[in-house]
Amino acid sequence: MHVHEREHFRRILTYPAIRPCESVSPGTLLTSLTTLSQTISSYKTKPFYTNSRNAKTSIRLVENILIFLEEIQQESHDKTCLSYVTALSFSELHYVFQKLNFLLQDCMRSDARVWMLAQAEKVSNMFRAIFRSISVALDVLPLDDINVSLELKELMGLVKIHALNSKLQFRPEDKRVLDHLRSVLDQLEHHIVPGQKNLIRVLDYLSISSWNECNKEIKFLEMEIGSERSGSKKKDLGVLSSLMELMVYTRCKVFTVVDGENIAVSSDVKGCNDHLMKSLNVDDLRCPISLEIMSDPVTLTTGHTYDRVSIEKWFKSGNSTCPKTGEKVNSGNLVSNLCIRNVIRKYCAVNGIAVVGPTHSGRNQESTDTATGGSVAAEAAIKLAVDFLVDRLVFGTNEAKHKATYEIRLLSKTSVFNRACLVEAGVVPCLLDLIYLKNPKIQENAIACLLNLSKYSKTKKVLVENGGLELILEVAQNGLKMEARQHAAGTLFYLASVDEYRDIIGKIPRSIPVLMELVLEGTDRCKKNALVAIFGLLMYPENHWKALAAGIVPLLIDLLRSSHQCEDLVIDSLAILATLAEKGDGTASILSCGALHMILDVMGTTTSKASKEYCVAFLLAMCKNGGADVVRVLVSNSSIMGPLYSLLTEGGSRASKKASSLIRILHEFNEKHASSVTRRPVHFQERFVDVW
């Protein structure tokens, strides 16, 4: 397997070597060991950024053993004649060579240079342990019983002695640069600006000479921190955090040019395969109880996964069973589903948008995992980076401002601590000032920063108090790029999560029309951001009539009629219609647009559970506000009964209650009008078709 492919299957400096099965044939074992040796030997032309002397010494050792193995294959026509002791020695070598292969791959990794430097002494000890193991494996090898030349037997004797006596040491050059690195981290811990010379020496030694190379180190360390947090020991969390934020500071201050920026800008939402993430069924990522994309998925012993907040509420309300299976479970056995959590994070990053739905306590929750910097040095590094960037926003050239807004965009995506530092440093007013610049890249980065920062509770107040609402609406309406308009709509969504600001935004005459314009003209992402922003505004009752007056219902109906629309947009449109239908004027507007039969069609054809559940909420509200005329239309459409009954057993608790209520309304209507409707349900459709 290629070195980069292997990286995705294990954490660095972990070696999941497997001993060959005892029943494997000697010939197969010999072939596999030879192939593994050839793989290790092929690394001799690769760069090793630390422990290079130990790595190359180990490769030369394996090359000598490979000559011996290839000779056996050529001379021994019957591989089954290898003795038990020979097979035992080869089996041990195979196991040790697997470990060596992993270790060499780690030493070659181009994105883990700083971490491997920090672990250089440990890695040196690993090489020594591997050499001792090779010596032990060769010690039991019965050379006299193997059909190879005398010269090769003598070579193997020398290899065994070399493996036993080799002076593998912690390289002095590695130690010196490691001391420079520790000096920089020590300065950060004491809140001292690190010496530039030592920092440059570390970068030069590791051949980190560009923004992209530095960024790769950050991405790797970020991934390791995520793995470390999900583990139980967390012994390396502090040093990993310190190194990552040091590299962030380095990326901001040392590398003034973002090489390959077009790639980098898009990569902030491409931590995974975009095509794969976009092809996922979003319903599989939703909590069966809340219908929202899960923020903290946990799995019960039944194998079903729920959002932690939702399932804990379920248990606290007196339930002791799995909501989906009805099987009795222990409420204390909630196992974090890290795999699903990672997929959800990647999906949300690729789609770059919040999900519409009932308010979830976790939507704007500021994770305690990222509320601090991870270590004293890490926090100091971020604060220094932030101060540097704010200075560039105020006093830098346009090029410097462009770079600074891009760096802030990256920083503000990462953690609550970063957002807090940025807001406290006064970055929000600076970003608002940059929106005025007629520079498409700066404007896009600035509004993207505000979108990320608006997820932090204190940002919203600063934004509003500095006149940010009108500025953000201006970008949403007249942004220089569609991406900027999309980010502005997303920012309005987060601002609309606060009751007070829903009212303020709603009172700005152009706010809802501007968002509707984005639904009409924007890309799918832009449409979605605008839809969830509208949904947020509708949480304030006074905004209902404003949305109706602006023509929101016909717009949503046209959106639903577009067969090419993605499922997310259908779900968001249904959610807004269900909310509007809760009031009489909303019901009247929907009926006047002929939307009822369209929703019935969606109900009967959609495969999305979320769409079905919003359809049920919509139809129930329509029945309550529209009276007998609406109920009569539903009774005449027998195709909805199947989806309704399926939601009774498969839907979340809220959806199943609404489905039950709707079924009861339909049955009561049937019983009440049995004498006039028996045997001719089609009459209802004929008679009330004008309800459209």
N, C-alpha and C positions, 0 to 999 in steps of 0.2 A: 504493500500500500504506500502511496506517495506520502511524504512527510506532512504536507499540508492537509491531506485528507485525514490522517491520523489525529491531528490536533483537535478535531471536532468530537472525538470519542473519549477523551480523557483529560483530566487536569494535568497541567505541567508538573513535572517532578513526581508523578505517580506512575507506577510501572505494573500494570495488570498482566504480568507474565503468567503463562499457563504451562505446567509441566506436560510433556508429551504423554499420551495414554500408554499404559504398560503393554497393551495389546497391539500397538502399532508395529508394523513389520520393520525389520532392520533397514531394508532398502528404502522404504518411505521416509524413515527417520533420517537416514543419511542424505537423501535428496533434499529434504526440508532444511536440514542444518547447513548444507552447502548453499542453498538459495539464500538463507538468512545471512550467511557469511559474505556472500556476494553483495547483498544489499548494504551491509555495513562497510565493506571495502569501497563501494561507490561513493562514499561520503568524503573521500580523501581530498577531493577538489573543492569541497564546500567551505564557506567561511564559518569560523567559530569565533564568536565575539568575546567570550571568556572561556577559561580552562582549555584554550586551544592546544597547548602542549600535551595535556593529558588526553585530550580527544584524539590527537594525531598518533600518539603513542599506542593507544588502544586499537586504532584502525590498523596500524602496522602489525600489531600482534595478531589480529584476526586474519590479515592477509597471509601471514605465514601458515596459520592453521588451515586456511582455505586451500593452499597449495597441497597440503597433506590430504585433505578431504577429496579434492579432485583426483588425486593420484589413486586413492582407494576406489573411486568410482570407475576409473579407467582399467585398473588391474584386476578388480574383483568382479568376475562375471556373474557369480552367484552371491548377491548381497545378503541372502538369508544365512550365509555361513558365518556372519559376524557373531562373535561370542556374546554371551549374556553380559559379561563385564564390559566389553566394548560398547554394546548398546546402552548400558547404564551410564558410561562416561559420556557418550554422545547425547544422551537424554539430558544430562546435567548441563552440558555445554549449550544445548539448544535453549534451555531455560535461562541461563546466564546471558546468552547472546541477545535474547529478547529484551532483557533489562538494559543491556548496553545499547541496543538499537534505540530504545525509547530515550535514553539519556543523551545520546548523540543528537537525536532529533531536537530535543529541547535546547541543546547548546547551539544549534543552527537557527533556531527560530528568530526571524527578523523582527518580530513584534514583541519579544520578551527579553530584550537585551538588558534593560535596567534591572528587571527582576532577577535574571540569571546572574548579574553582577552582585546583587545583594545576597544571593544564595551561593556565591562562588566557593566559599569554604566548605559548605555542606556538599556541593557538587564534587569538589575534589575528594572528599571522603567517600563519596559514592563510587568514584572511579577506583579508589584503592580497594574497596570491598569487592567490586566486580573482578579485579585482577586476582584477589585471593581466591575467589570462587572458581575462576578459570584454572588456577594452579591446582586446586583440589580435584577438579574434574579430570585434569590431565594426569594427575598423580596415580589414578586408578586405571588409566588406559594401558592395556597389555600390548605394548609395541611389538614384542617378539611374536605375537600371534597374528599380526596384521601383515598382509602381503603388499609391502611397499619397499622402496629402495632403502639401503642403509643410510644414505645421505638424508633422506626425509625423516628417518627415525632419529638421527642425530639432531636434526633441526627441531623436532618436537621436544626432544630433551632440553634443548636450549630455550625453547619457548616456555616450557614449564618453569625453568629456573628464572627466566626473565620475569614471568608473571608473579613468581613468589618474591623476588628481590627488587622489583622495579621501584624506584624512588619517585612515586607520583606525589607531587607536592602542590601546595597552594601557591600558585605562581606569584612571584614578587610583584610583577607588573599589575596583576589583578588586585593584589592587596593594596598597592599604592593608590590605585584609582578608587577602590572601595573606601579607603580612608577619606579621599576627597568627597565622595558621596555622603559618607557619614558626617563629615564636617558641615556640609551644606544643610543636612537635616537637623543637625544640632543647632545651627544658627537659627533655623526656622522655629525650633522649639523654644528658643529664647527670644523670639520676636525680633530677630536681627535680619536685615535684608541680606540674603546669601551673597557671598563673594562671587563675582562674575567669573573670575579666573578658574576657580575650582569647578564651577558648573560647566564651563567650556571644556575643561580637561576631561570631564566625564563623558560629555557628548562626543568629543573627538575620538576618545579611546573606543567608544562603542559604535563609531561611524554613524551617529545620528546627525545628519547634516541638512535636513529639510523639515518643513512643517508637517508634511505627510508622514514621514518616518516617526516624528515625535507623536503625532496623533495616533499612529498604530500602537505605540507603547501605551498610550492612555486607554485605548479601546481594550487592549489585552488586560491591563490592570483592572479596569472596570468590570470585565467579565470574571476575573479571579475574585474580586471583592464580592460580586453577586454569589458566586459559588461558596465563598467563605462564610457569608452571612447565612446561607441556607444550611450550613453544617452545624455541628454541635460544639466543636472546640473553639473555633474562631481565633486560634493562636496567632495567625498571621494578619489579622484584619487591620491592626494598627499600622504596621509597616507597609502593607499594600496601599492603604489610604494615603500615607505620607508620600510614598513614591508617586502615586497617581497625581496628587495635587501639585507636587513638585514639577511633574512633567506638564501639567496644565499651565503653571506659572511660566515654565520654559517656553511652551508653545506660544504664549501671549507675548512674552517680552523678547525672547532671543530671535525667533523666526518672524521677520517682519513681512514676509511674502507668503501668501497661502498658495502653494503650488498646486496646480490642477484644481482650482477652486470650483469649477462647475461640477466636478465629480464630488468634491467634498461637501458642497452645499446640499446636494441630493442625498448624500450618504448619511446625513443626520437623521434621516428617516428610513435608512436602508441597512439596518443591522441584520437583516435576513433577506431571503429571496423574496423580492416584491411580488413576483408572479404567484408564488406559492401562497403567500399571505393573503393576496387579494382573492384567490380562488377558494379560501376557506369559507365554510358556511358559518356565518356569524352567530346563528342560533346555537351552535355547539359550544360557543363561548359565553353564553348567557346563563345566569343562575335560573334554575327552574322555578324558583320561588319569586324572585324580584323581577325577572325578565331583563335585567340589566347585565351588561358585560361584567363578569366577575373581576373584582379588584384583589381579592384574597381567596382564591379557590381552595377548598378543603374537601377531602374525600372521606365518606363514611365507610364502614366495614361492608356495606352492601355493594360498594364499587361506584356509587353515584356521587357526583361532585356538585357542591353548592358554594355560594359566596359565604364567607365566614359569618358576616353580620346577619345575613338572612337566616341561616340555619340555627344560629345561636338564639335568635328571636323565636324561631319555631320551637326550640326546646324549652325556652323560658316561658312560653305560653302554655306549657303543660303537656306537650306532645313528647312521646318517647319512641317514635317510629321514623323510619325513612319516608319522607313525603312521597317518593315515587313508588316504592315497593310495598310500603306498609309494614315492613319487617322491623321488629323491635331492635333498637341499637343502643349502644352506650354513648350518651351525649358527650362524654369526655374523650372519646376516640375520634378526634378531628385531626386528620393528617394533612398537612399542607401539601398541595399538589403543585410542586415546583415546575414540573414540565408544562402543565396547562398555564401556569402563571407566566412563564417565559413566552409561550406562544401568544398569549393575550397581549403582553407588552409589545411584542414584535408586530402583531396585527394592528394595534392602536397606533404604533409609530408609523407604520407604512401608510395607514389611512389618514393619520394626522388630525383626527377629529374626535370630539366627545360624542357619546351615544345618547340619543334622546330617550327619555323614559321617566318614570316616577323618581323623585329625589331619593338618592341613595346616600346613606351616611358616609360611604367611602368615596364618593365621587370627588370631593374636594378635600378629602382627608389628607393631612400632611403627615406622611409616613414617619414614624419615629426612627426608622432605620436610617433616614437621611436627614434628620433634623439637626444633626451635628456633623462636623467634618470628618469624623472617624479617628482623629488623633490631633494633638496640639500642633504638630508640624503641618498637618494637612490643612487645618483651619487657618494657620498663619499664611500658608502659601496661597490659599484662595483669596484671603483679604488683600494680600500684596498684589495679586493679579487683578482683582477688582479695582483697586486704587489706580493701578497703572492704566486700565482700560477707560475708566471715567475721565482721567486726565486727557487721554487721546480723544475722547468724544468732545471735550470742551475746547482743547487747544490744538488738536491735530489737523493736518491737511485732510482733504476729502479722501485721499487714499488711506490715510491713517484711520479716519472715521469709519470707512468701509470695513477695514480689517477689524476694528474694535467692535463694531456692531455684529460682525460675524462671530467673533469670539464670545461675545455676550450671549448671542443666540445659542451657541453650543453649551455655554455654562448654565444658562437658565433652564435648559432641558434636563439637567442632570439630577439636581436634588433641591430639597427645601432649603438646606443650609446655603447653597449657592444663591438661591433667589433672595433669601433674607439678607445676605451680604450685599447683593446688588441694590436692593431697595434702600437699605440703610445708608449706602454710599451715595444715594441721590441720583441713581441712574435713570429713573423714570422721567423726570422733567427733561433730562438731556435727550432721551429717545424721542419724546414728544416734539422737541425742537427740530430734530432731524427729519421728521415727517414732512416738514415744509420744503426740504431740499428737493429740487427736481432731478434727483438721481435715483433711477429705478432700483438699483441694487441696495443702496443705503436705505431707501424707503422700505423695501421688502424685508431686509434684515431687521430694521428698527421695529416694524409692526409685528414681525415674528417674535422678537424679544418680548414685546409687550404681551403678546398672546401667552408665551410661556410664563412670564412673571405674573400674569393675572390669575394663575392657578394658586398663587400664594395669597392668603387672606388679606394681609396688610397692603398689598399692591393696589387692590381695588379702590380703597379710600384715597390713596395718593393719586391715582389716575383721575378720579372724579374731581378732587380738589384742585388739580392743576389743569382743569379744562380739557381733560382727555376725551370726554364723550363726543364732543363735536368734531374733534380731530380724527377720532377713529371712524366716525360716521363718514367724514369727508373721504378718508382712504377707502372705506367700503364702497362709496359711490363713484369716486373718481381716481382711484389708485392707478399708478402708472403701469402696474402689471396685475394680471388676474390673481397671481399668487398673493400679492399684497392685499387685495380686496378679500380674498379667502381668509387670510389671517385676521383681518379686521373683524369679519363676521364671527370668527371663533372667539376673539377677545370680547365681543359683545355678549356672546353666550355665557362666558364666565362672569362677566359683570352682572348679567341678568340672574345670576344665582343668589343675589342679595335682594330681598324684598324692596328695600328703599330705592335701589337703583333700577329695578324693573319699572317702578313708577316714574322715575326721572327720565329714563330712556323713552318710555312710552309717551311722555309729554312732549318730546321733540318731534314735531310734525313729520319729518322725513324718515324717521327711524324704521318704521315697519315697511313703508314703500321701498326704501333702499334695500332692505333684506329681501323683499319680494322680487326686486329687480335682479338680485344675485341668483335667486332660485330660477329665474327665467333665462338668464344669460350665462351663468357660470359653468365651470366644469363640475363633475360629480362631487368632488370634494368641496367645492365652493357652495354648491347647492345644499349639501348636507350641513355645513357650518351655518348657513343662513337659516335652514329649517330648524336646527336645534336652538338657535338664538331666538327665533320666533316662538318656539315652544316655551322657552324660558320666560319670555315676556308675557305669555298667556297665563303664567302662574299668578300674575296680578290681575284680578277680575276686571279692572277698569280698562285693560288693554283689549278685551274681547271685542267690544264694539268697534274699536279702532281698526283692528285687523279685518273685521267683516266689512267695514266701510271702505277699506283699501282694496277689497276684492280678493281676499285670501282664498275663499272657497273655490271660485272658478279656477284660480291658479293651481290649486292642489288637485282638482279634478283633471285638469289638462295634464298634470304631471303623472297621475295614475293611468291616464289613457295611453301614455307613451310606453309602448311595449318594450322599448330598449332600456328602460330605467332599471338601475340596480336594486336589489332587494332592500338595501339599507334606506334608500330614498322612499320606497314604498312604505316601509315600516314607519319612518318619520312622518310621512304625509298622513298615514292612518292615525298616528298618535295625536297629531294636531287636530284632525277632524273629530276624533273622539273627545278631545278637550272642548272644542267649540260646541259639540252636540250636547254638552251638559247644560247649556243655557237655551232658553226658548228661542231667542233671536238667532242663535247658531243653528238650531234645528230647522227653523224656517228658511234660513239662507241655503242650507244644504238641500232641503227639499225642492226649493225653487230652481236649483241647478241640476236637478235630476241625478243626484249622487247616490241615492239609496240603492238602486238596482246595480250600480257599478260596484258598490261595496259588497253586495251579495255575491256578485260574480267573483270578486277577489276572495271572499270567504270560501267559496266552493272550489277554487282552483289553486290557491297558494299552498305551498309546502312548508312555509315558514311558520313555526309555532308562534313567534312574536306577532306576525301579521294577523294570524287567526285570533289571538287574544285581544289585539287592538280592535279588530273587527267586532268582536263580541262586546267590548266596552262601548264602541260606537253605536251598535244596534240597540243595546240596552238603554243608552241615553236617548236615542231617537224614539224608542217606544214610550219612555216615560214622558217626554216632552211633546211628542207628535201625536200621541193618543191612538185611538182605534184605527184611524186611516193607515198609520204606519204598521201597526200590528197586523192588520188585514193583509198587507203586502207581504209581510214576512211569513204568515201562515200559508199563503198561496205558493210560497217557494220552499218546497219540501227538501231541496238539496242542502239546506243549511243545517238540517237536523243531525246529519252524520258528523260534521265538524263540531257541533255543539256537544254531542255526547262524548266524542273523543276527548274534548277538553275537560270533561268531568273527571276523567281518569288520568289523563296525561298532562294537563296543564298545571300551573302553579296554583296555590291556594286561592289567591285573589281571582285568577281567571276562572277557576272551576266554580267559585261562588257566583260570579257574574253569568257564566253559562247556565248554571242551575236556575238563577233568577229569570233569565230570558226564556228558558224552556218552560218554566212555570207560567209566565205571562202568556206564552203561545198556547199552552194546554188550557188555561182558564178561558182564553178567548174562544178556543174550539168548543169547549163544553157549553159556554154561554150561547154560542151561535150555531149549535149542532143542528137544530131543526132547519135552518136556512142554508147551510153550507154542505150538508151531508152529500157525499158522492160527487160534488162538482167544485173542487177547490180551484179549478181553472177560472171560475167566474170572478174570483177576487182579482186575478191579474188583469182580466178583461175590463173589469169595472173601475179599477183604481190605477190604471196605467197613467191617468192624467196627474197623478201625484208627482210625476217627474217634474 
